[in-house]
Amino acid sequence: MKKIILSMAVASLALSACQKKDQKVDETQVTESVATPAVKDYAGEYEGVEPCADCEGMKITLTLNPDNTFVQETEYLGKEINNEFTDKGTYTWNSDGTIVTLTPENAPDQISHFKVEEGKLIQLNADQKVIEGDLADKYILNKK
């Protein structure tokens, strides 16, 4: 009789140890998902006017959707013909969630990078560095 009770106690301990181990895995998975960028926090519409060599400026309206797609509308100010263009595509985040990269559907080799800050996107150069100089403040899109 003692052997049966002892066997049941050992089996009960073994089962309860397995259950606690499963719970720990779930907690780890939740922690890992928190480390990824909160796309919904950055989703929305951003707007700004960037410099243009042969017009008064380029009015950019960039919409980041929660499903990692974007729509960018560009209006060349001061031009009357062929002055509006729309690009659509997808965006990705770098590993630490500070830079978003846009890849247009119709021109996948013409990617653009933006540094993400609270309420704004700062356009980066091809080397993913902040644009410097007198016009640097013109390469900022503010969240609407």
Order of alpha helices (4+ residues) and beta strands (2+ residues): alpha-alpha-beta-beta-beta-beta-beta-beta-beta-beta
